[in-house]
Amino acid sequence: MSKARGLLRAPTRLVCVLSLAFVSQFAAGNGCPINFPAQQLPAAPEGPMVRALNDGYRRAIREASSSGQPSPLERIIPNEDAALSIASKTTNLATEDCAAPYFATMFGYERVLNRLLDIGANPYAAAGWLGMTPLLAAAYSGRLSTVRVLIERKAARIDESSPFRIDHSGGPGPSFPYPSGWQTAIFWAAREGHEDVVRFLPEHGASVNTRSYGGITALGMAKLMNRESIIRLLISNGATD
């Protein structure tokens, strides 16, 4: 089945896949705009809660940098007070704050995320880079605390994946489009070297052998990135390449 996914070549089938991914992401986002495919859609709106989440994270980064001992981003924990104050007074998340769960999980706002889930915010509302859902963004950023909240509160599907999309190559030389997508949380965590997240996900039922579009597993990506500890951890959980 995974090989069949990687061999979608017929133009009509490609159009179908793109159309389904486009529609499903808007449905999952509950009206929250998503930058998909290839960053062609407008960015998610910014309400007061989203601004507070972003401002708090930027402030935390500035403070970490000015200390002279900059930390890895996943260890920078923003002060939650401003965003939590807004969340605590909110009973129905406004449309302009539809991306709040995305930013809360990606930046590690554990208490804000719990409050957002309490008031019924959509935990599948994808926003921003690559059409990632909150779970995928948290795994990519190495935020074990918010990954744990989503999984333990059953507010995410542990093997949910990013949508099929058309990416564009970077670096020197001309850019060219190529198909991509279907990366799961464990794929992103392995790619970025977040060992604690990679350890947590299989313990809660994540598949270690799911293939992204193009056939790359989490183990295959860990090998490409030369992440030896991640490779050992994935193999110990039954991963194959």
C-alpha positions in Angstrom: 0.0 0.0 0.0 2.8 2.4 0.9 4.6 1.6 -2.4 1.4 2.3 -4.3 1.2 5.8 -2.6 4.7 6.6 -3.8 3.9 5.7 -7.4 1.1 8.1 -8.1 2.1 9.3 -11.6 -1.1 9.6 -13.6 -2.1 13.3 -14.0 -5.7 12.6 -13.2 -4.9 10.8 -10.0 -2.5 13.6 -9.0 -5.3 16.2 -9.5 -7.6 14.1 -7.4 -5.1 13.8 -4.6 -4.4 17.5 -4.6 -8.1 18.3 -4.6 -8.8 16.0 -1.7 -5.9 17.3 0.3 -7.0 20.9 -0.3 -10.6 20.2 0.8 -9.7 18.0 3.8 -7.3 20.6 5.2 -9.9 23.3 5.0 -12.3 21.0 6.7 -9.8 20.1 9.4 -8.9 23.7 9.9 -12.6 24.6 10.6 -12.3 27.7 8.4 -8.8 28.6 9.6 -6.7 29.6 6.6 -3.8 27.3 5.8 -0.7 28.0 3.7 -1.2 25.1 1.3 -0.1 24.2 -1.2 3.3 25.8 -1.6 2.5 28.8 0.6 -0.2 30.1 -1.8 -2.9 30.7 0.7 -3.0 33.6 3.1 -1.5 33.2 6.6 -3.8 32.4 9.5 -5.5 35.5 11.0 -4.1 37.1 14.2 -6.5 37.7 17.0 -5.5 38.9 20.5 -4.6 35.4 21.7 -2.5 34.5 18.7 -0.6 37.8 19.1 -0.1 37.2 22.8 1.3 33.7 22.1 3.7 35.0 19.4 4.8 38.1 21.4 5.5 35.9 24.5 7.6 33.5 22.4 9.6 36.3 20.7 10.2 37.9 24.1 11.5 34.6 25.5 13.9 34.2 22.5 15.2 37.8 23.1 15.8 37.1 26.8 17.5 33.8 26.1 19.8 35.5 23.5 20.7 38.4 25.8 21.6 36.0 28.6 24.7 35.0 26.6 23.7 31.4 26.9 21.2 30.8 24.1 19.3 27.6 24.5 17.9 25.2 21.9 14.5 26.5 20.8 12.7 23.5 22.4 14.1 24.5 25.8 12.8 28.1 25.6 9.6 28.2 27.5 7.6 31.5 27.1 5.9 33.2 30.0 2.2 32.1 29.7 0.6 34.8 31.8 -0.6 37.2 29.1 -2.0 34.5 26.8 -3.4 32.5 29.7 -5.2 35.7 31.0 -6.9 36.0 27.6 -7.7 32.3 27.4 -9.1 32.2 30.9 -11.7 34.9 29.9 -12.6 33.2 26.7 -15.4 30.7 26.4 -15.8 30.6 22.6 -12.6 31.0 20.5 -13.1 33.8 17.9 -12.4 33.1 14.2 -9.4 35.4 14.2 -7.8 33.2 16.9 -8.5 29.9 15.2 -4.7 29.2 15.0 -4.2 29.6 18.7 -3.9 25.8 19.3 -1.3 25.6 16.6 0.9 28.3 18.1 0.3 27.1 21.7 1.6 23.6 20.9 4.5 24.7 18.7 5.8 27.2 21.3 5.2 25.0 24.4 2.3 26.8 26.1 1.1 23.8 28.1 -1.4 25.6 30.3 -2.8 27.7 27.5 -3.3 24.6 25.4 -5.2 22.8 28.2 -7.5 25.8 28.5 -8.1 26.0 24.7 -9.0 22.3 24.7 -11.3 23.0 27.7 -13.3 25.5 25.7 -13.5 23.3 22.6 -10.9 24.8 20.3 -10.2 22.8 17.3 -7.0 20.8 17.9 -6.7 19.9 14.2 -6.7 23.4 12.8 -3.6 23.5 10.7 -2.0 26.9 10.1 1.2 28.1 8.6 4.3 26.2 7.4 3.5 23.0 5.4 -0.1 22.8 6.5 1.0 21.3 9.8 -1.5 20.4 12.5 -0.7 21.4 16.1 0.6 17.9 16.8 3.0 17.9 13.9 4.2 21.5 14.8 4.8 20.4 18.4 6.8 17.3 17.3 8.8 19.4 14.8 9.6 21.9 17.5 10.4 19.3 20.1 7.7 20.3 22.5 7.1 17.1 24.5 4.9 18.9 27.0 2.3 19.9 24.4 2.6 16.7 22.4 1.8 14.9 25.7 -1.3 17.1 26.3 -2.7 16.5 22.8 -2.2 12.7 23.0 -3.3 12.1 26.6 -6.4 14.3 26.1 -7.1 12.4 22.8 -7.0 15.7 20.9 -4.8 14.4 18.2 -4.5 11.3 16.1 -1.0 10.0 16.8 -0.3 9.0 13.2 -1.9 12.0 11.6 0.2 13.4 8.7 0.8 16.6 6.8 -1.1 16.9 3.5 0.1 16.0 0.1 1.5 19.2 -1.4 3.8 20.6 -4.0 7.0 21.9 -2.5 9.7 23.9 -4.2 13.4 23.3 -3.9 15.6 25.8 -2.1 19.3 26.6 -2.2 21.4 27.9 -5.1 20.2 27.4 -8.7 16.7 27.4 -10.1 13.8 26.3 -7.9 11.7 23.4 -9.1 8.5 21.9 -7.8 8.3 18.4 -6.4 5.6 16.4 -4.6 5.8 16.0 -0.9 3.7 15.3 2.2 2.4 12.6 4.5 5.0 13.2 7.2 3.9 12.1 10.7 4.8 13.4 14.1 7.5 10.8 14.6 9.0 11.6 11.2 9.4 15.3 12.1 10.7 14.6 15.6 13.3 12.2 14.1 14.3 14.7 11.4 14.9 17.4 14.0 16.6 15.2 16.6 14.0 15.4 19.4 14.8 12.2 21.2 12.3 12.6 24.0 9.4 13.1 21.5 10.6 10.1 19.4 10.6 8.0 22.6 7.2 9.1 23.7 5.3 8.6 20.5 5.8 4.8 20.0 4.9 4.3 23.7 1.5 5.7 22.9 0.9 3.7 19.7 2.7 5.7 17.0 3.8 3.6 13.9 7.5 3.8 13.4 7.4 2.6 9.8 4.9 4.9 8.2 6.3 6.3 4.9 6.0 9.9 3.7 5.2 10.6 0.1 8.3 9.3 -1.7 8.7 6.4 0.7 10.9 7.8 3.5 10.4 6.5 7.0 11.4 8.2 10.2 14.4 5.8 10.4 15.4 6.7 6.8 15.2 10.4 7.7 17.2 9.9 10.9 19.9 8.2 8.9 20.0 11.0 6.3 20.5 13.5 9.2 23.1 11.3 10.9 21.1 11.2 14.2 22.7 8.1 15.8 20.7 8.2 19.1 17.4 8.6 17.2 18.4 5.7 14.9 19.1 3.4 17.8 15.8 4.4 19.5 13.7 3.8 16.4 15.3 0.4 15.7 14.7 -0.6 19.3 11.0 0.1 18.6 10.9 -2.0 15.5 11.7 0.5 12.9 12.9 -0.7 9.5 14.1 1.3 6.5 
